[in-house]
Each structure stands twice: as structure tokens, then as C-alpha cells.
Amino acid sequence: MYINKPLLKPETAIVNSVNEAKGNAEHCNFQIASNLEAGKTRLVNILAQFPATALWVLHRYEADAHKPEQTAESPLTAEFTITLAKIKSHYLLASLSFSGRGFNREAEAAENQQLTETLQAFPFSTEDLLVLTELIIYAFTTRDDVSQTAKSHSDLIIKRQEGSTRRSKLNLPDIIDAMRASQFDEQFLFLSGTDMQQYVTDMIFAEQLWLSSRQALAEANSGLVLFLANQYKCGFLDFDDLVQEGQTGLLRAIDKFDYHLGFQFSTYAAYWIKQAISRALSRNERVVRVPCEQVANIHKVLRAKNELLSKTGREPSIKELTEYSKIPDDQINVILSISQTAVSLENLDDDEDSLAPIDFLEQQVFANPFKKIEQSDLKAWLGKAIKILDPRELKVICCHFGINTGNEMTLQEIGAELNLTRERVRQIQVKALNKMKLSYGKQLMSFL
């Protein structure tokens, strides 16, 4: 039996196929995001079993928690600070319970459980998880109470060590030595040898699931990066650089995405991709780099300036820009000054006869030729003037004014050298100056 079905128009069929493809893609993103969160949660739960994780978190974030100013990228909110305080409290109590474990094992287990639960609720970043994983694996391979047979037969750990390229950049031996040199026992920080071996094996599996899901989600949405990067072409960056910046935004979106909220990943990731590309463009579009927050203010002021220009037909004043954009006068002046574009000093025009800005600037590296001529003429006239003096007058003038000697002497010093009184030296000097003035006074006065 045949059933008549309405025929779809070609345009409708294409739209339906595109929507179906999008639906399949979002379903794939949903599944990968689910595996990603499962692997990350499993990895965090395993790392939370080690008190060394709490010690590393405190060293990493506790000093920054007391800083008065935090950047926009900083996670140190009020809730974050409270979580750090809880971790520190449970960590100290757990260490005290461990030191007296022979007396109260129940208290030790309770404190360790509370410390683990607090660490599981801590918002670890991707960088934190990667560093802590490397730290635990390195501590396992350098433990004395772990049998060499367990280390040598663990092919999974050997492959994980060979594939790691981060260990040389983290100074892990220094971190481990600092932990071992502290007042806390290694058995407390990294558990016993048997427990540590089991947790390390599970941790490597969880890390592989997390990183593979993260990579799969990035590869599944690489086309979105290409599509959005294509919209920013003809800018200050090449297309490959735009794609690379977009990939960093995509990875940031992957680390922040929560599939439980029910939003599509592509819609969520598009915002982070566009933001990463826009920030890269703002960093490279100017010779002198302007901070990203100031770039937003520049766009706001220029937009207000264009709107006022279209309404009034004239250039708006600073007061009008202040009232329209709700930005103080001093900030308006700063924004307008930093929004100016840099001009090359060299001539970039094809016309060889046109002058560049550097042609109008005075060159300070060369001495003024007129000053050179003036100094040489003055030296020549002085040479002629002192030739008319007798030897004793020449001696007094040259020593007192430092001519051909480089050192000026007082009348007292000249008198001691010539075996004359100071007054007699002064009289000789006056007589010599009058003689020079009478013969070459006009020529020497022209240099004053």
C-alpha cells in the first residue's frame, strides 16, 4: 500500500538537512562534553585524595587572596577565598590528626574525608590539573617505599612519563624537595606506597579520558573557528594567526562550558572565539599597544563623537562628549590622546619628490656649523691678541683665564709662581687687558 506524502521544496529540504546536521553536531558536542566532565570530575576526585594537593593549592593561591586588587582574569572571588580558608583549616586539622594517629584513628579518617570533600569542590583550572598530575606522578617515581617492581611493571606510567613534555618546565624536583623539607610527613602528603600506586594508575586513566575528550571537542568545532575567523580577515593579522587566536578562545570555552544548563556549545563558544580574536586585533592594530579596556572606551568616545557630528554638523566639544558619553573630562582627554594613530617618519608615498615628516625635524646629532665657525674665529683673534703681550703679561693672562692650559689659577697662585704679590699680578693683568682692548677690542667684542 502506498501512502501519499507531501513533497518538499528544494529550499525547504536544504534547510532541513542543515538543521539536522546542526542537531547532530550539537548532540555530538553534548556527548563529548559529558565525557569531558566525567573525566575531569574523576581526575579531581583522585587528586583530592592527596593532602599534597591541598598544600600546593595553598601555596599557589593563598598569597594572591590577600591582594587588594585583582585582575579580570583572576578567580579570587569571595566564595573562592572562603573555600581556600576551609582547605587550610581542614589541612591543618588533618596533619594534626595524622601526627597523633596512633591515638585517634577515627578523627584522622574524619578530617581526611572533610579535606577530600573540600578539595573536590575547589574550582581547579586546566593548568592546575596538569601541574598536579605531573607532580603526583613524579612523586610516585621518586618514592622510596614504592617497590621497584611496581614501578618497572607499570607500562602505563612509563608511557605517561615518556609522553610528557611539561616536566622540565615545572621544576618538580624543587617542589618535591620543598614539600619533603617541610614539617609534614611524606606518608601524609602522598599516602602510603600501595594506595599511591592504585591512585596514580586511576589518575592516568582519568587524565587520558579528560584530555582526549577536550581534544575531541576542540576538533569537532574547529570549523566554527574557521568560520568566525573568516569574518575578521583584511585586518592586521593573517588568517592563520586569526585561527590560532580563535583556537585559544575555543579552548577557554571548552574549559568553562557546562552542558547541564542546556545551552548549545557552538553558541557559547562563539562568544569566546570572537573575544579572543578581537583582543588579538586590538593588541596588534597599533604601534603602541593600548589596553583592551581602553580600546572599548576609545570606541565608545569615537562613536559618541560621530553621532554628535551627524546631529549638529560640527565637531563636538569636550563638554558635549562628556555629557553624551557620561565619561569625565580628564578621561576624555586621555582617550582622545591615546586614540591618535602613529605616523611613520619615513616617506611611504610613491612620489619621490614628496617630503616625509623626518625631513621637517631638526637633526640634533650634528653640531651647528655656525657655532663651529664662531669658535674657530674667536680662537684665531685671541691668538692674535695675546701675541702682542710681553712674556710676563702673557703668563698672567694665560694662567688666570686658562688659555692653552686648561686650568684657571687665582691671582694669589700666579703671584706665588712668579714671586710677586697679588696686587702686582692684578696690575699686570689690567695692563695686559688694556693693551689687548686697544688693539683688538672691536673684533673680540663682536663675539659677545
Legacy VTK file of the C-alpha trace (Angstrom):
# vtk DataFile Version 3.0
C-alpha trace
ASCII
DATASET POLYDATA
POINTS 448 float
0.000 0.000 0.000
1.348 3.417 -0.927
0.965 6.452 1.279
0.975 9.827 -0.346
3.437 12.207 1.335
3.702 15.893 0.571
6.759 16.740 -1.495
9.159 19.260 -0.011
10.525 22.166 -1.966
14.273 22.072 -2.671
14.895 25.102 -0.428
12.972 23.502 2.439
14.858 20.253 2.021
18.195 22.056 2.191
17.175 23.959 5.327
16.009 20.752 6.971
19.247 18.984 6.119
21.293 21.848 7.540
19.222 21.888 10.734
19.587 18.117 11.005
23.351 18.410 10.603
23.441 21.115 13.270
21.365 18.946 15.554
23.704 16.021 15.062
26.704 18.247 15.714
25.204 19.614 18.924
24.304 16.077 20.014
27.941 15.108 19.383
29.100 18.129 21.391
26.754 17.116 24.182
28.173 13.598 24.333
31.787 14.780 24.233
31.116 17.433 26.888
29.551 14.739 29.066
32.657 12.558 28.740
34.848 15.600 29.356
33.137 16.464 32.612
33.155 12.839 33.712
36.903 12.575 33.133
37.600 15.898 34.833
35.441 15.037 37.847
37.141 11.685 38.180
40.579 13.296 37.971
39.679 15.924 40.588
38.318 13.251 42.935
41.578 11.299 42.703
43.777 14.358 43.210
41.659 15.309 46.222
42.778 12.112 47.950
46.313 13.515 48.281
46.902 16.142 51.009
49.790 17.344 48.842
47.127 18.792 46.529
45.850 20.985 49.367
49.385 22.115 50.195
50.030 23.033 46.551
46.723 24.932 46.291
47.519 26.954 49.400
50.978 27.882 48.113
49.534 28.715 44.707
46.544 30.886 45.669
46.727 31.905 49.337
49.193 34.767 48.779
47.060 36.202 45.961
43.886 36.008 48.048
45.021 38.904 50.254
45.911 41.277 47.428
43.622 44.353 47.365
43.349 44.454 43.568
42.510 41.527 41.321
42.546 41.363 37.551
39.584 40.478 35.370
41.051 37.009 34.773
41.565 36.291 38.467
39.235 33.683 40.043
39.735 35.070 43.562
36.150 35.925 44.472
34.674 35.963 47.975
33.481 32.367 47.601
36.905 31.351 46.340
38.570 32.926 49.380
36.187 31.110 51.731
36.994 27.806 50.028
40.710 28.453 50.500
40.141 29.129 54.199
38.263 25.838 54.546
41.028 23.937 52.762
43.647 25.439 55.084
41.636 24.630 58.187
40.931 21.009 57.218
44.513 20.550 56.053
45.965 21.667 59.389
43.493 19.505 61.328
44.261 16.500 59.130
48.001 16.951 59.670
47.491 17.158 63.439
45.335 14.027 63.377
47.993 12.212 61.346
50.711 13.135 63.840
48.599 11.560 66.586
47.138 8.739 64.504
48.140 6.094 66.994
45.740 7.624 69.482
42.660 8.522 67.416
42.273 6.884 64.000
38.613 7.868 63.686
39.439 11.561 63.988
42.164 11.151 61.367
39.778 9.487 58.911
37.094 12.124 59.515
39.471 15.030 58.918
40.881 13.397 55.790
37.352 12.903 54.471
36.440 16.541 55.086
39.661 17.691 53.403
38.895 15.471 50.390
35.341 16.798 50.062
36.572 20.394 50.282
39.186 19.803 47.588
36.595 18.157 45.334
34.551 21.359 45.449
37.567 23.540 44.590
37.412 25.139 41.081
40.640 23.767 39.617
41.775 25.315 36.355
43.163 23.310 33.461
46.678 24.443 34.312
46.203 23.361 37.942
45.132 19.859 36.967
48.030 19.403 34.544
50.621 20.575 37.098
49.181 18.483 39.925
49.095 15.371 37.744
52.747 15.826 36.845
53.573 16.443 40.498
51.885 13.264 41.762
53.451 11.087 39.043
56.915 12.497 39.710
56.485 11.960 43.449
55.459 8.346 42.769
58.543 7.623 40.685
60.860 9.054 43.354
59.243 7.398 46.385
61.491 5.098 48.392
58.705 2.965 49.874
57.265 2.062 46.431
58.748 -1.189 45.137
60.913 -1.049 42.052
58.921 -3.960 40.656
55.722 -1.913 40.743
57.483 0.986 39.057
59.099 -1.123 36.338
55.990 -3.189 35.526
53.685 -0.195 35.269
53.757 0.292 31.487
51.032 2.898 31.721
53.131 5.122 33.972
56.214 4.647 31.782
54.291 5.703 28.673
52.854 8.663 30.554
56.347 9.786 31.571
57.700 9.427 28.049
54.842 11.411 26.536
55.135 14.294 28.973
56.799 17.476 27.731
55.919 19.636 30.740
58.080 18.130 33.458
61.247 20.033 32.559
59.374 23.367 32.725
57.807 22.935 36.164
60.858 22.484 38.455
59.187 19.456 40.012
62.292 18.308 41.937
62.428 21.656 43.732
58.723 21.435 44.599
59.068 17.881 45.933
62.165 18.761 47.954
60.368 21.762 49.453
57.447 19.548 50.462
59.729 16.914 51.952
61.693 19.543 53.837
58.509 20.878 55.462
57.194 19.738 58.798
54.704 17.318 57.205
55.422 13.647 56.663
55.705 12.237 53.133
53.327 9.437 54.124
50.769 12.119 54.949
51.264 14.173 51.785
51.350 11.322 49.240
49.719 8.432 51.162
51.275 5.007 51.529
53.051 3.250 48.677
50.234 0.803 47.878
47.474 3.406 47.969
49.533 5.826 45.933
50.185 3.221 43.220
46.464 2.496 42.857
45.512 6.164 42.768
48.241 7.021 40.260
47.009 4.332 37.855
43.411 5.555 38.106
44.590 9.150 37.783
46.343 8.444 34.471
43.200 6.818 33.047
41.072 9.776 34.177
43.563 12.246 32.706
43.532 10.424 29.365
39.723 10.491 29.263
39.659 14.188 30.144
42.347 15.324 27.692
41.092 13.124 24.835
37.544 14.462 25.288
38.894 18.002 25.415
40.804 17.473 22.191
37.828 15.781 20.523
35.526 18.682 21.400
38.075 21.159 20.028
38.465 19.199 16.779
34.691 18.850 16.362
34.302 22.650 16.487
37.383 23.694 14.555
35.119 24.566 11.628
33.386 27.154 13.806
36.753 28.799 14.440
37.466 28.945 10.702
34.025 30.400 10.017
34.362 33.152 12.636
37.997 33.920 11.786
36.983 34.440 8.157
34.803 37.363 9.282
37.860 39.213 10.634
40.003 38.952 7.513
41.584 42.007 5.887
42.747 43.173 9.297
46.148 43.496 10.918
46.634 39.733 11.338
46.994 36.945 8.828
44.268 34.353 8.579
46.454 31.694 10.234
47.052 33.994 13.198
43.330 34.686 13.483
42.625 30.946 13.529
45.258 30.407 16.204
43.780 33.119 18.407
40.322 31.671 17.812
41.549 28.254 18.924
42.684 29.716 22.242
39.204 31.162 22.713
37.690 27.784 21.829
39.813 26.001 24.435
38.782 28.573 27.025
35.138 27.962 26.137
35.644 24.204 26.473
37.081 24.631 29.971
34.180 26.854 31.076
31.239 25.141 29.335
28.574 23.469 31.494
26.342 21.192 29.430
23.876 20.808 32.320
22.498 24.288 31.597
21.118 23.085 28.261
22.739 25.689 26.006
24.274 24.818 22.648
28.033 24.651 22.757
28.507 26.409 19.415
26.525 29.434 20.644
28.526 29.536 23.848
31.899 29.050 22.168
31.264 31.708 19.514
31.425 34.429 22.172
34.833 33.292 23.488
36.232 32.823 19.985
35.168 36.322 18.919
36.541 37.804 22.126
39.939 36.134 21.650
40.202 37.333 18.052
39.064 40.862 18.947
41.619 41.120 21.743
44.370 39.903 19.414
43.417 42.529 16.861
43.381 45.276 19.476
46.880 44.227 20.594
48.314 44.386 17.083
46.429 47.158 15.332
48.545 49.920 16.877
52.267 50.507 17.011
51.893 51.477 20.669
49.762 48.840 22.360
46.636 50.130 24.103
44.996 48.059 26.896
41.836 46.226 25.871
39.655 48.109 28.357
40.892 51.403 26.925
40.111 50.192 23.398
36.470 49.794 24.445
36.477 53.360 25.826
38.066 54.657 22.610
35.319 53.053 20.530
32.689 54.493 22.862
34.062 58.036 22.601
34.545 57.858 18.834
31.012 56.507 18.424
29.658 59.389 20.517
31.743 61.845 18.511
30.350 60.574 15.193
26.770 60.641 16.466
27.108 64.217 17.705
28.764 65.219 14.433
25.853 63.800 12.444
23.320 65.615 14.643
24.958 69.037 14.931
27.036 69.115 11.758
30.160 70.301 13.604
32.916 68.882 15.747
31.651 68.355 19.313
33.479 69.927 22.231
34.923 68.069 25.218
31.998 69.164 27.360
29.475 67.815 24.854
31.323 64.493 24.642
31.355 64.294 28.434
27.617 64.863 28.722
26.802 62.467 25.883
29.110 59.575 26.811
28.953 60.037 30.634
32.780 59.979 30.848
34.721 62.595 32.905
36.636 65.369 31.160
40.090 64.159 32.154
39.379 60.659 30.837
38.020 62.105 27.571
41.306 63.975 27.039
43.353 60.858 27.790
41.233 58.706 25.465
41.484 61.203 22.614
45.260 61.442 23.061
45.878 57.685 23.014
43.446 57.154 20.125
45.735 59.020 17.745
47.394 56.836 15.147
51.165 56.674 14.776
52.720 58.254 11.684
55.851 56.850 10.081
58.789 59.214 9.888
59.853 57.741 6.574
58.264 58.651 3.247
55.812 55.904 2.306
54.379 57.626 -0.780
55.304 56.607 -4.300
56.122 60.184 -5.197
59.859 60.665 -4.721
59.512 64.452 -4.588
57.171 64.398 -1.578
58.687 65.137 1.795
58.472 62.814 4.796
57.948 64.022 8.398
61.583 63.284 9.153
62.588 65.936 6.595
60.999 68.662 8.753
62.706 67.647 12.017
65.873 69.291 13.196
68.764 66.867 13.456
70.288 67.218 16.917
73.058 64.693 16.337
75.169 67.108 14.264
76.868 70.235 15.660
75.711 73.616 14.381
78.197 74.742 11.649
77.798 78.421 12.609
78.921 77.677 16.152
81.971 75.889 14.817
82.903 78.895 12.652
82.340 81.235 15.576
84.558 79.216 17.906
87.353 78.954 15.347
87.263 82.723 14.636
87.279 83.551 18.346
90.261 81.285 18.866
92.109 82.956 15.973
91.514 86.520 17.270
92.554 85.534 20.785
95.753 84.089 19.383
96.496 87.358 17.624
95.667 89.433 20.726
97.986 87.588 23.111
100.894 87.760 20.683
101.285 91.483 21.382
101.884 90.855 25.106
105.289 90.510 26.718
106.208 87.157 28.334
105.170 88.115 31.885
101.815 89.558 30.742
101.217 86.507 28.563
101.919 84.253 31.547
99.438 86.095 33.770
96.623 86.164 31.167
97.033 82.529 30.121
97.219 81.207 33.691
94.335 83.297 35.017
91.882 82.545 32.155
93.127 79.040 31.367
94.218 79.787 27.800
96.223 76.860 26.368
96.499 75.381 29.875
93.022 74.041 30.693
93.317 75.111 34.384
92.412 78.562 35.735
94.600 79.944 38.524
93.913 82.654 41.066
95.973 85.818 41.261
97.482 84.577 44.536
98.659 81.324 42.915
100.127 83.203 39.916
101.966 85.587 42.282
103.447 82.691 44.219
104.685 81.135 40.975
106.185 84.428 39.668
107.426 85.548 43.116
105.138 88.621 43.016
102.458 89.996 45.273
98.791 89.537 44.435
98.364 93.280 43.872
101.283 93.387 41.441
99.799 90.460 39.473
96.493 92.309 39.308
98.194 95.407 37.907
99.958 93.348 35.240
96.635 91.758 34.278
94.890 95.143 33.923
97.743 96.457 31.803
97.628 93.396 29.530
93.849 93.584 29.087
94.022 97.280 28.203
96.719 96.540 25.633
94.554 93.770 24.049
91.477 96.003 24.130
93.318 98.823 22.402
94.493 96.634 19.528
91.709 94.011 19.082
88.820 95.285 21.257
86.288 95.693 18.427
86.963 92.274 16.971
86.666 90.495 20.356
83.551 92.449 21.407
81.702 91.178 18.314
81.643 87.667 19.801
79.689 88.779 22.888
LINES 1 449
448 0 1 2 3 4 5 6 7 8 9 10 11 12 13 14 15 16 17 18 19 20 21 22 23 24 25 26 27 28 29 30 31 32 33 34 35 36 37 38 39 40 41 42 43 44 45 46 47 48 49 50 51 52 53 54 55 56 57 58 59 60 61 62 63 64 65 66 67 68 69 70 71 72 73 74 75 76 77 78 79 80 81 82 83 84 85 86 87 88 89 90 91 92 93 94 95 96 97 98 99 100 101 102 103 104 105 106 107 108 109 110 111 112 113 114 115 116 117 118 119 120 121 122 123 124 125 126 127 128 129 130 131 132 133 134 135 136 137 138 139 140 141 142 143 144 145 146 147 148 149 150 151 152 153 154 155 156 157 158 159 160 161 162 163 164 165 166 167 168 169 170 171 172 173 174 175 176 177 178 179 180 181 182 183 184 185 186 187 188 189 190 191 192 193 194 195 196 197 198 199 200 201 202 203 204 205 206 207 208 209 210 211 212 213 214 215 216 217 218 219 220 221 222 223 224 225 226 227 228 229 230 231 232 233 234 235 236 237 238 239 240 241 242 243 244 245 246 247 248 249 250 251 252 253 254 255 256 257 258 259 260 261 262 263 264 265 266 267 268 269 270 271 272 273 274 275 276 277 278 279 280 281 282 283 284 285 286 287 288 289 290 291 292 293 294 295 296 297 298 299 300 301 302 303 304 305 306 307 308 309 310 311 312 313 314 315 316 317 318 319 320 321 322 323 324 325 326 327 328 329 330 331 332 333 334 335 336 337 338 339 340 341 342 343 344 345 346 347 348 349 350 351 352 353 354 355 356 357 358 359 360 361 362 363 364 365 366 367 368 369 370 371 372 373 374 375 376 377 378 379 380 381 382 383 384 385 386 387 388 389 390 391 392 393 394 395 396 397 398 399 400 401 402 403 404 405 406 407 408 409 410 411 412 413 414 415 416 417 418 419 420 421 422 423 424 425 426 427 428 429 430 431 432 433 434 435 436 437 438 439 440 441 442 443 444 445 446 447
